[in-house]
Protein backbone atom coordinates (compact mmCIF):
# COMPACT_ATOMS: atom_id res chain seq x y z
CA UNK A 1 0.00 0.00 0.00
CA UNK A 2 1.24 3.49 -0.91
CA UNK A 3 -0.15 6.50 0.94
CA UNK A 4 0.62 10.03 -0.22
CA UNK A 5 -0.08 13.07 1.95
CA UNK A 6 -0.54 16.56 0.53
CA UNK A 7 -0.84 19.20 3.24
CA UNK A 8 -1.25 22.85 4.05
CA UNK A 9 1.45 24.32 6.27
CA UNK A 10 0.35 24.05 9.89
CA UNK A 11 -2.36 21.47 9.19
CA UNK A 12 -0.50 18.68 10.97
CA UNK A 13 -0.21 16.70 7.75
CA UNK A 14 3.36 15.59 8.36
CA UNK A 15 2.58 14.40 11.89
CA UNK A 16 -0.48 12.58 10.60
CA UNK A 17 1.55 10.86 7.90
CA UNK A 18 4.32 9.89 10.31
CA UNK A 19 1.92 8.44 12.85
CA UNK A 20 -0.05 6.56 10.19
CA UNK A 21 3.22 5.00 9.04
CA UNK A 22 4.10 4.07 12.62
CA UNK A 23 0.68 2.48 13.21
CA UNK A 24 0.95 0.44 10.02
CA UNK A 25 4.64 -0.36 10.24
CA UNK A 26 5.19 1.39 6.89
CA UNK A 27 8.20 3.33 5.69
CA UNK A 28 7.92 7.12 6.01
CA UNK A 29 9.51 9.72 3.72
CA UNK A 30 9.32 13.51 3.84
CA UNK A 31 12.61 15.41 4.12
CA UNK A 32 14.17 11.96 4.18
CA UNK A 33 13.43 11.70 0.46
CA UNK A 34 15.79 14.60 -0.18
CA UNK A 35 18.64 12.68 1.43
CA UNK A 36 17.80 9.54 -0.56
CA UNK A 37 17.78 11.60 -3.76
CA UNK A 38 21.11 13.15 -2.84
CA UNK A 39 22.64 9.73 -2.25
CA UNK A 40 21.37 8.50 -5.60
CA UNK A 41 22.64 11.49 -7.59
CA UNK A 42 25.87 12.06 -5.67
CA UNK A 43 24.95 15.69 -5.02
CA UNK A 44 25.04 17.16 -1.54
CA UNK A 45 21.65 17.32 0.26
CA UNK A 46 21.85 21.13 0.31
CA UNK A 47 21.16 21.18 -3.43
CA UNK A 48 17.82 19.45 -2.86
CA UNK A 49 16.91 21.50 0.20
CA UNK A 50 17.26 24.72 -1.79
CA UNK A 51 14.93 23.39 -4.48
CA UNK A 52 12.50 21.67 -2.08
CA UNK A 53 8.95 22.16 -3.41
CA UNK A 54 9.89 25.32 -5.32
CA UNK A 55 9.43 25.96 -9.02
CA UNK A 56 12.29 28.35 -9.74
CA UNK A 57 14.15 27.10 -12.78
CA UNK A 58 17.45 27.65 -11.01
CA UNK A 59 18.50 27.50 -7.37
CA UNK A 60 19.99 30.39 -5.44
CA UNK A 61 21.97 32.62 -7.76
CA UNK A 62 21.62 30.17 -10.64
CA UNK A 63 22.72 26.61 -11.31
CA UNK A 64 24.23 26.99 -14.75
CA UNK A 65 27.90 26.27 -14.35
CA UNK A 66 27.62 26.44 -10.55
CA UNK A 67 29.89 24.31 -8.37
CA UNK A 68 28.22 21.78 -6.09
CA UNK A 69 29.76 19.85 -3.21
CA UNK A 70 29.45 16.11 -3.70
CA UNK A 71 28.96 13.52 -1.01
CA UNK A 72 31.95 11.55 0.09
CA UNK A 73 35.24 13.34 -0.15
CA UNK A 74 33.75 16.86 -0.08
CA UNK A 75 35.03 17.69 -3.57
CA UNK A 76 33.19 20.04 -5.95
CA UNK A 77 32.23 19.61 -9.56
CA UNK A 78 30.71 21.70 -12.35
CA UNK A 79 27.11 20.76 -13.15
CA UNK A 80 26.18 22.59 -16.37
CA UNK A 81 22.51 23.51 -16.77
CA UNK A 82 21.46 21.84 -13.51
CA UNK A 83 17.91 23.03 -12.80
CA UNK A 84 14.98 22.34 -10.50
CA UNK A 85 13.53 20.18 -13.27
CA UNK A 86 16.57 17.93 -12.91
CA UNK A 87 16.05 17.84 -9.13
CA UNK A 88 12.39 16.93 -9.67
CA UNK A 89 13.32 14.08 -12.01
CA UNK A 90 15.85 12.67 -9.55
CA UNK A 91 13.33 12.89 -6.70
CA UNK A 92 10.63 11.28 -8.87
CA UNK A 93 12.90 8.37 -9.74
CA UNK A 94 13.72 8.00 -6.04
CA UNK A 95 10.02 8.00 -5.14
CA UNK A 96 9.31 5.20 -7.59
CA UNK A 97 12.31 3.17 -6.46
CA UNK A 98 11.29 3.43 -2.80
CA UNK A 99 7.63 2.66 -3.56
CA UNK A 100 8.64 -0.46 -5.49
CA UNK A 101 11.11 -1.65 -2.86
CA UNK A 102 9.10 -1.20 0.35
CA UNK A 103 7.79 -4.66 1.17
CA UNK A 104 4.89 -3.78 3.45
CA UNK A 105 3.94 -0.23 2.50
CA UNK A 106 5.08 3.38 2.53
CA UNK A 107 3.85 6.90 3.33
CA UNK A 108 5.13 9.88 1.33
CA UNK A 109 4.53 13.51 2.32
CA UNK A 110 4.53 16.15 -0.44
CA UNK A 111 6.88 16.16 -3.47
CA UNK A 112 3.97 15.53 -5.90
CA UNK A 113 4.03 11.87 -4.85
CA UNK A 114 0.36 11.39 -5.78
CA UNK A 115 1.14 12.43 -9.35
CA UNK A 116 4.53 10.74 -9.70
CA UNK A 117 3.13 7.40 -8.48
CA UNK A 118 -0.29 7.72 -10.17
CA UNK A 119 0.14 4.53 -12.23
CA UNK A 120 1.11 2.32 -9.29
CA UNK A 121 -1.34 -0.09 -7.69
CA UNK A 122 -2.53 0.29 -4.10
CA UNK A 123 -2.36 4.08 -4.05
CA UNK A 124 -4.27 6.21 -1.51
CA UNK A 125 -3.93 9.98 -2.00
CA UNK A 126 -4.81 12.17 1.00
CA UNK A 127 -4.89 15.95 1.43
CA UNK A 128 -4.88 17.52 4.90
CA UNK A 129 -6.09 21.08 5.53
CA UNK A 130 -7.00 23.02 8.68
CA UNK A 131 -8.63 26.27 9.75
CA UNK A 132 -6.31 29.27 9.63
CA UNK A 133 -6.40 29.94 13.38
CA UNK A 134 -5.26 26.40 14.15
CA UNK A 135 -2.58 26.55 11.48
CA UNK A 136 -1.21 29.78 12.96
CA UNK A 137 -1.06 28.24 16.44
CA UNK A 138 0.82 25.21 15.17
CA UNK A 139 3.31 27.28 13.15
CA UNK A 140 3.89 29.64 16.11
CA UNK A 141 4.70 26.65 18.29
CA UNK A 142 6.86 24.86 15.73
CA UNK A 143 8.93 27.86 14.59
CA UNK A 144 8.83 29.84 17.88
CA UNK A 145 7.61 32.97 16.09
CA UNK A 146 4.77 35.46 16.59
CA UNK A 147 1.37 35.17 14.91
CA UNK A 148 2.12 37.77 12.24
CA UNK A 149 5.27 35.96 11.13
CA UNK A 150 3.43 32.64 11.26
CA UNK A 151 0.65 33.91 9.02
CA UNK A 152 3.13 35.31 6.51
CA UNK A 153 4.97 31.98 6.48
CA UNK A 154 1.73 30.08 5.93
CA UNK A 155 0.78 32.21 2.94
CA UNK A 156 4.27 32.03 1.44
CA UNK A 157 4.71 28.28 1.82
CA UNK A 158 1.21 27.53 0.55
CA UNK A 159 1.89 29.62 -2.56
CA UNK A 160 5.17 27.79 -3.12
CA UNK A 161 3.59 24.37 -2.69
CA UNK A 162 0.65 25.21 -4.95
CA UNK A 163 2.95 26.63 -7.63
CA UNK A 164 5.29 23.65 -7.43
CA UNK A 165 2.45 21.14 -7.61
CA UNK A 166 0.62 22.87 -10.44
CA UNK A 167 3.84 23.40 -12.43
CA UNK A 168 4.79 19.73 -12.42
CA UNK A 169 1.33 18.11 -12.50
CA UNK A 170 -0.92 20.62 -14.35
CA UNK A 171 -3.43 19.94 -11.56
CA UNK A 172 -4.82 22.18 -8.81
CA UNK A 173 -3.13 21.67 -5.44
CA UNK A 174 -5.65 20.82 -2.74
CA UNK A 175 -8.63 20.38 -5.10
CA UNK A 176 -10.81 17.57 -3.74
CA UNK A 177 -11.27 15.66 -6.99
CA UNK A 178 -7.51 15.19 -7.23
CA UNK A 179 -7.39 13.07 -4.06
CA UNK A 180 -9.10 10.00 -2.66
CA UNK A 181 -9.57 11.50 0.79
CA UNK A 182 -9.57 15.14 1.97
CA UNK A 183 -9.49 15.82 5.71
CA UNK A 184 -9.71 18.93 7.89
CA UNK A 185 -7.64 18.40 11.04
CA UNK A 186 -9.45 21.28 12.80
CA UNK A 187 -12.76 19.46 12.38
CA UNK A 188 -11.61 15.90 13.10
CA UNK A 189 -8.39 16.40 15.08
CA UNK A 190 -5.07 14.76 14.29
CA UNK A 191 -6.11 11.49 15.92
CA UNK A 192 -9.42 11.50 14.06
CA UNK A 193 -7.65 12.05 10.74
CA UNK A 194 -5.29 9.19 11.50
CA UNK A 195 -8.20 6.87 12.29
CA UNK A 196 -10.00 7.79 9.06
CA UNK A 197 -6.90 7.16 6.97
CA UNK A 198 -6.42 3.79 8.64
CA UNK A 199 -10.05 2.90 7.91
CA UNK A 200 -9.54 3.95 4.29
CA UNK A 201 -6.47 1.71 4.10
CA UNK A 202 -8.49 -1.23 5.42
CA UNK A 203 -11.17 -0.57 2.78
CA UNK A 204 -8.58 -0.40 0.00
CA UNK A 205 -6.89 -3.63 1.10
CA UNK A 206 -10.26 -5.42 1.40
CA UNK A 207 -11.17 -4.67 -2.22
Secondary structure, 3 states (H helix, E strand, C coil): CEEEEEECCCCCHHHHHHHHHHHHCCEEECCHHHHHHHHHHCECHHHHHHHCCCCCCCCCCCCCCCEEEECCCCCEEECCCCCHHHHHHHHHHHHHHHHHHCCCCEEEECCCHHHHCCCCCCEEEEEEECCHHHHHHHHHHHHCCCHHHHHHHHHHHHHHHHHHHHHHHCCCCCCHHHCCEEEEHHHHHHHHHHHHHHHHHHHHHHC
